[in-house]
Amino acid sequence: MTGIQPQPGIMDIKLYVGGQSSIEGRDDVIKLSSNENPFGPSPKAMEALKRSAHLMHRYPPTDHAALRAAIGEVHGLDPDRIICGVGSDEIIHFLCQCYAGPGDEVIYTEHGFSMYKISARAAGASPVMVSERDRRVDVDAVLAACTPQTRLVFITNPGNPTSTILTDAELARLADGVPSTAILVIDSAYAEFARGYDGGVSLVDAKPNIVMLRTFSKAYGLGGLRVGWGYADREIIDVMNRIRGPFNLSVPALAAAEAAVRDRAFVEKCLAENTRLRTWLADALAAKGVPSDPAHANFILARFASEDEAAACDAALKEAGILVRRVGGYGFPESLRITVGDEASCRRVAHVIGGFMEARA
Ligand code: PMP
């Protein structure tokens, strides 16, 4: 025991526990617990990563210019308004470190991503939880919770683990209503899967106090390399860059992410498969008495009759070598979050859940 106290707030943080990734004694596990891309990364990203190996002894570029240029080209954005981080996790951290401190409030919603609360506490600020309604962000409740002490407002859109989405009108109302003394952060980690959604770009362009967060971990299948990015007013980007470690992204991560974002054909193919299989899986489970809301990300939140039933189904899935995510910690003890895998995994998970429900009937 050192007896040395950490900063206030740190010991209030609950350890983040990631999705289970293996089952002891099995090497045939179907992993549908972390919303990863079942098709893996683009082959072009893998080639770029291998080609970057000869630069391993060199420090990476500090400005991420090539990656920001590629993201800018693909999304039609000014690269000077983009920041890249070690996953979008790191950018959530930057925002809290730069803009929130003791006495400040950071709003997040009931079922929102746990890093918002962790980063707010790490910065010494007070996290303020706002209830959701029917598994959706409640815009009125979020606006009602804003006070003069509010510095950051985090929402996830599409939501995780809900897979629901706000309409453009709801998002615009939120953007208009958040006071100009606070920053609205639209975490669009799953934006690609919500066809037709711009992730909040138009809102960032319309107002200086809005930040959009994106990631290479989901649609681009690069979760293991840890690359995320944010789009915001130049002033906010400049502020965050001041605390960013100069070499935060590695040489292979930068190379792979640049190739991945440029390979539009690959990502479009993955997204088309996700859309098709997501509908198929939701329909298949609903037919067996396990409903879910229309999904807008690469997972569905499958609802069971009770916590016991969800736990028993989770156990049956594990027995069959399938890992999904229990989401009691996110407020849904009676639900399982199931990543939409490839066709064979979707059929397998539907078969096991179907069998489980029939056995209980
Ligand atoms: N936001 C949301 C809503 C997420 O679900 C995740 C990943 N679980 C992240 C951000 C972080 O993504 P990454 O750090 O891998 O970019």
Residues whose N, C-alpha, C, O or C-beta is under 5 A from the ligand:
A	BS01	PMP	V86 G87 S88 D89 F113 T156 N160 D187 A189 T215 S217 V227 G228
